[in-house]
Amino acid sequence: MKKRSLIPFAVLAAAAGAGAAVGRKLKTDKAFRRDFDDAVGKGILAAVGKLADKLPEPNFGDISDYESRDFYPGHSEFATSGKRGARWRLGYARRSLVPDDYNQKEYYIAGYLSYPPNIMSGVIDDQAVRVICLDDSSGRGSVVFAVIDCVGISGADIRRIRARLADFAKENNIVSVNISSIHCHSAIDTQGLWGDLPKMLKNNVRAVKDGRYDDIISGRDPEFMENLFEKTADAIKEAFNSMQRGKLTYVRTDAIDFARDKRPPYVWDRDIVRLRFIPDNGSEETVAAFMAAHPTALGAKNTKLSSDYISAMEQEINKAGRNFIFFQGAELAIAQQRDCITEHDGSEGWQEYGRTIGRFLNSIPDERERRVATFINIRNREIFIPADNPILIAAAKTGLVNNTVLHDAKEESGYCFVSEIGYAEIGRELSLALIPGELAPEILLGGAYGAGESFNRTAWEYPPMRDMIPEGRELSVIGLCNDATGYIIPDNDYGSVIAKDHYEEAVSAGRRAGSTVTEAFGELVKSLR
């Protein structure tokens, strides 16, 4: 073999040897692996950031000029008890969102990035919006909670729904309108990321550059979204108009093992909360369930519409003659735990799972319920989340998502997201944190990594949200509420997008989303009393 032939061979051999050595090092030295992942991840994000900087920008405003619109602050004062003789009033409504023309038109199934995109090919069960309207008969105003079967819905779109209700809400003293999603990965796209990505990018970069903002396309179908806005607004009106007097009961239980955490430090909310409204006139009861588990069971290649296990839960609740509404909790990496299934009927596992939980909720004996004192309090606050993640900045610049982005000179990226958080109390015991994304359960419950274990080798300096509320109260989360800003992770464990168990960082507002939301929640609660 000639010498000049040996040179490239030697280089390759040396590289292979070095690569093997690095591989051994990565396997044996966690610190080296973390540093390696961190460096590579930062390099990837820096490259994405440079690309994002070159993209033409749509009409983002400036934070100094921001004017709040279609935002509901909630009650001006918090009650500590109900009025003598007061009764709860609750109204319920439900609307199907399935388009009539799904066989003639392309709709994208949201939840998994794939190419070609997942085009809807059929319907397994319904995609719906469900609404409850609550009033404590105090004269302080009614409170609305609506939940949409979808992967998420932006604050910008939620405010479009509120705008349609402005006159109705003012005339009827509705003081709070809150809209969340179940985070279903098998329903029609409501955020925009799950369409034909190459086609969208090619079209939108040109459209934004030319100022043709009406020509921006995404996975969101404009007619479908218009229908969603209208039906949600109509359902809210129906829920208000159908309010009846009755009593409200509350159960919190961990008697069923329904969830597991896929991401360290393996903390999850083991509780299911059931609220049950029993009308005085003997008409249909309404059950509200609060729990955390991802509806992702149909998988990345699925093309059929379904609201996953929530639909099966609803079917069981309906069998008992009750209306149903579901609230997703702190479900950052929380998956279904199907060991709880009690009856195997030959259907899909996610259907058996949903029916199991539905039957469980129906079976809770009356003596376990607590009567809910007749008062409700709610307060919301707008927040500005630093846009540290260039992936989402690029998505916003190219019109793939329509979250509200503002220029913010204080931020390194130059941008922030407009969002909101909220805090509610229903009676003397149940409190709710209204969170605009997918919250890490350790932020709610405690158990976050310390400086010795976290990716960034720093401490998480905040108490659990459950410790921020008044003593004697029990806190649950309504996730993806009034916005969908991605994963909300403790800052100290916000790691590399390529590191094991750190996928969520790629779809987060950024490394300070956790502290921003946590601080804002704590300050909001503290300001109320």
C-alpha positions, 0 to 999 in steps of 0.5 A: 500500500502506498504511503499517500493511501495510508494517510487517509486510512490513518486519519479514519482509524484515528477518528474511529478510535477517538469516536470509540473513546468518546463513546466509552467516555459518554457511557461511563461519565454522566458529567461528560455526557451532560456537557457534551449534550449541552454543547451540541444542543446549544450549537443546534439552537444557535444555528436555529437562532441564526436562521430565525434572525434572518426570517422576515418578521410579521407584524409583531408589536412592542411590549411598550405599546401593548394594550390588553384586549379581551382579557377577563381579570375575574373577581375584584374581591374574594369571598370567604363564605357563601351568602346565607341560603345561597344555592349553586347555579350551574349550566352545561353545554356541549357542541360537536366540532367534527366538520361535515365535509371531512370526506371531501376536504383535507384536515390535518390530525395534530400531535405528531410531526410527520411527513407526509402529514397525517390527513384525516381519513375517518372518525372514531369518536367525537371532537367536541367543546364542553362548557360549564357556567358556575354562579354562587348566587352572590351577585358577583358574577358568573364564571365560565370554564370551556374545554376543547378536544384538541392538542392546544389552542393559542391565547390569540384564538381564545381571545377571538372567542371572548371577543364574540362574547363581549356584549353577552358577557357584559349584559349578563355579568360574566366575569371570567371566561376560561378555555382550555384543551384536553391536549389530544394527539388525534384531533384536527389541528388547532395550533398549526404545526401539523400541516404540510411543513415544506409547503407552509414554510415556502409559502409563508416566508414569501407571504410574510416578506411581502406583507401578505399576512392573509396568505399565511397557511398552516395546519389550521383550517380557517373554516374549521377554526371559524366554526370552532369559535362560533360553536364555542361561543354559542355553547358558552351562551347556552351554558349560561342560559341553562343554569339551574339551582342545586348543590355541588359536591367534591371528592379527591381520591388516589384510589386508582393507579392511572398514570406514570411519569416518563421523565425524571424525577418521576413525580406525578399527581396521583389524584383524580378530582370529581365535582358533581352538580346535583340540580334541585329539579332532578334533571341531569347531573354534571360531573367534572373530572380533573386528572393528568395523563396524556391522550396520545394513545393512537400513535404517530401514524394515526389518521382517524379523529378521536378524543382518545380516552376522554371520549370513553370516559364520557360514554361511561359517565353519560350511561349514568345519566350525567353530563361530563367535562374533563380538565387536563392537569399537570401532564408534562410527561405523564402517560396513561398507566393501564394496569388499572383496567378492570374489564377487558372487552376486546376494544383498544387499550385506551378505550378500556382505560377511559371506560375504567376511569369513567366507571370508577368516577361513577362508583364513588359512594355518596358518603365520600363526597364533601358538600362544597360551600356556595362561593367561587373566586377567580382572578387572572393575570396577564404575563409575559414569558421570555421567548428563549427558544429559537424553535418557537420564535421561528415557528411564530415568524413563519406563521406556523403558530399564532401565539401573541409575540412582542418585541421586548428589548430586555430579553436576549432574544428580543421577544416575549410571549403574551400569556396569562395565568389564573387562580380559582377557589371553589368552596372552602377546599378546592383551589385551581391553578390555571396554567397556560401550558404543560406543567411539570408536576414537580412545580405543582407538588414538589420533588424537583431536582436539586443542584446535585441532580439537575441538568444545570447543576443548580437548585430550583428555588421555589416552593411547590405551588400547593404550598403557595395557597392558603392553608387547608386548601387543596390545589389542582391544575387546569393545564393548557388553559387560556393559552398553549405555550408548550412545556413548562419545566423547572429552570434548573433542569431545562436541558439540551434538546438532544439529551436523554429525557429532555425532548420537552425543551424543544417545544417550550417557550424557553428556559425561564418559562418555569420560573416565570409562571411559578413566580407569577402564580405565587405573586397572584395568590399573595395579592389576593388577601 
